[in-house]
Amino acid sequence: MEKICVAVRVRPRISEDSFGGNFWKVEENRISLHKVHGTPLSAYSYAFDHVFDESSTNASVYDLLTKDIINAAVEGFNGTAFAYGQTSSGKTYTMNGSETDPGIIPRAVEDIFRKIQMASDREFLIRVSYMEIYNEEINDLLVVENQKLQIHESLERGIFVAGLRQEIVNNAEQVLNLIKAGEVNRHFGETNMNARSSRSHTIFRMVIESKGKDSNSCDHMTSDAVRVSVLNLVDLAGSERIAKTGADGVRLKEGKHINKSLMILGNVINKLSEGSKQRGHIPYRDSKLTRILQPALGGNAKTSIVCTIAPEEVHIEETKGTLQFASRAKRITNCVQVNEILTDAALLKRQKIEIEELRGKLQGSHAEVLEQEILKLRNDMLKYELEREKLEMELEEERKSRDQWIKEQQMKIGSLSGVVSLSDCERNRSQTGQDSSRQCHKEGYNEFNSASQGDIFRTPCLKVPSNAFVATRSNSSTMPDYSPLPDAFSNVADENTWLKLNKGYVADLDSLQVTPARKVQSFPTSDITPGCLSEKYEQEVQDLKRQLELANRKINELERKNSEEAELDKQSTSMSPKHQREEDPQRLSKSVGNLKGNFEEVLSVLQRFVSDGKLSAAEVISTMSEIGAQLFDTLETHFTVDMDDGRSSTGNSALIHEQQKQLHERLNTILTSLESSESTVTEKEHVRSPCSNCKLKGSDLEETSISKETLCDELNSIKERCRGLEEEVSINNHLLEVSKDKYNSLEKEFLLLKEERDYLLLMVSESSHRLEMVSNQKENALKDLNTEVLRRKHLEGEVKQFTAAFASRQRSLKSFHDEFRSKVEKLRAQTIISVPKSLGCQD
Ligand SMILES: Nc1ncnc2c1ncn2[C@@H]1O[C@H](COP(=O)(O)OP(=O)(O)OP(=O)(O)O)[C@@H](O)[C@H]1O
């Protein structure tokens, strides 16, 4: 427990008092009100840690009042220094100073960087923020747009101002420039009492984080810990009497807010000064100022208050009020602890060292039982470490196999997507025509190849290059800074380093302020109770969790893709068979329709032969129409069956083939016979021509030759069409075969993928099971370690008892020794007396 350090500073007189009444006299650390002729007024005599008279400089105030707080802040203690007093009493002068005599803030900044440079064994990260509370609203002085900020409180982060800019800084000059820039945004105003009166409370905040540079350093106790301290340098607005300041309008409103918040600060101080028993509720929440300063008032911070007073008699009443405030503040005690974020490894290390120390102590005595106990403890610890290493290895192997497996899955899905895109292409081909289809076929395979090379399913690279502590954290200054710490890891400059640094714990600076009684903070993840668990072990569990999460995500992705593939597959099932069922058959139907049309045309031509009485042709036609009817029936059946079930189309296609062949042969026969019969007819007509000529009229002859020509043309075109149809049918058959093959391969792939998905799910459930086991083991290890700690404490108690017993034995031995000596001496004396006597007797 540490008392708040309170000092009073008297500002030099600004104007000479016209009334020569009472005055304030400073003697060492006491200030008292004296009558003009020098008699002190006993009721108004106050003693403080320091009292600075009118001739004091900012340098002396800083050295005596604040320097220690600044040094402690560099070492990991929270610190707050603030100036309180009536308007124009010199608060801003004390905090900011002048060109020739810089105030507490610039001196603190310079000192911090000087100290940091001297601490060569640690690396530091400094962040600064500058805010004002104006008319009970919090404004960011570093970013003008950040106005009316809200105070939030969370379990993890404690009290914090959301959205406040935190600038990472590397040197004092940078900080001083920021302050200068911030000052421009601060609210000042002219009053009767101060030409440049602060109309707001300002809080300049520095967050100092540090970490030992060498984790192998000899100082095992501290090297692994990250220290985070918060230093607040506060310049309060001055209390004012409206009558004196002559405030009206805006100034009046400001004055009311200032006085109200100072009154609440006074209430908080009063409550805190009452002592913990009577204290009751502390109204920190009544104003933003007290809420923000909560850790500094009765919390975990070294705090100093400089109360500035105006020496003029006209301000005597205000000065009395200020001194009473200071007296009460003096009674407040804070519980200051260094803020360390200890990793579990560091905790374990500490315990090991403590055990070693205990062992060393015990070696002095002969307590073999205790010795054995300690040996057992060490063995247990070794056992845990071995177990942990084994787990580590197992986890590593599992991770590797899972990665491998996921890669394979991705490759497979890649291939499948290639196949599917190929099938899509085929579908397009059937829509756009055969010529382009070949092109598309080619493209489809190209796509498939590129997809199988892994372009689509490339594993995202999650690794972030690790940087140095300060350099890495420095990146965060460039980010939009809406809270001291990011809400998600994605906002952190370097997630990896941050995680490594804090072992999964997101350090919250504000929270450190409001945890007064916490000496050592271990920050495992939320579901783990603070305990002694080795760093690596914990890290492994974290890694496993992350891996599992990643795997789950990938599985989900795989599943999603799988279902997409299945959907596509379904479509392609309905597109390949159905494509053949719907689209290819449609095309085939069209072809058959054409074929039918052509066939009918041929028939109609042949009909003419029939009508001309060419009986042989009529015979051929009847045969052909039989074949045709059979063919079309077969085709129809084929399409119907094909639409119902694409797989049963094999037999039908053979039938079609057969029918087509027959048709072809028969058509050829018909055509040959027609040609031959035609030539016979022509010849007969030629033979008959002399007598017929006499019978036929010239016009009839002409007509016959025209119809003959037409017939020949028609026959030729029929021949052409037949060939075309033949070709078309064969292409369609080929298409049908290709689609069937593709369907089969797709189906196989789908089944394979399904199997693999099931296997993956199995793996995941196994992993979860293992994770559960690991968690259980971890919990057990935690319990065991805690038991060991308890045992160690018990041992310590025993050692104490042992020492006490030893000491008492030593004491009794000493008294026995003394007694023995005195008896010996007595005996000796008696012997000396008795010897002369005996000698005398002999004489
Ligand atoms: N110790 C000092 N030495 C020299 N000048 C001082 C000292 N203290 C205050 N002053 C001067 O007194 C005037 C008022 O001081 P300052 O503005 O610091 O008061 P304040 O308490 O901050 O007032 P307000 O609350 O109205 O802002 C300033 O001109 C300042 O330069």
The ligand as an ORCA input file, in Angstrom:
! r2SCAN-3c Opt
* xyz 0 1
  N       5.305     29.157    -10.888
  C       5.058     30.107    -11.790
  N       6.048     30.897    -12.228
  C       5.797     31.858    -13.115
  N       4.573     32.104    -13.650
  C       3.555     31.362    -13.264
  C       3.735     30.315    -12.323
  N       2.549     29.752    -12.127
  C       1.655     30.389    -12.907
  N       2.254     31.367    -13.586
  C       1.595     32.266    -14.528
  O       0.294     32.530    -14.023
  C      -0.641     32.547    -15.066
  C      -1.770     31.571    -14.808
  O      -1.183     30.332    -14.795
  P      -1.843     29.047    -15.469
  O      -2.479     29.388    -16.751
  O      -0.878     27.991    -15.441
  O      -2.991     28.797    -14.447
  P      -4.041     27.637    -14.412
  O      -4.135     27.170    -13.033
  O      -3.696     26.653    -15.399
  O      -5.361     28.389    -14.813
  P      -6.665     27.836    -15.469
  O      -7.230     26.860    -14.551
  O      -7.538     29.012    -15.652
  O      -6.242     27.262    -16.736
  C       0.106     32.281    -16.322
  O       0.378     33.474    -16.972
  C       1.371     31.650    -15.869
  O       2.463     31.926    -16.749
*
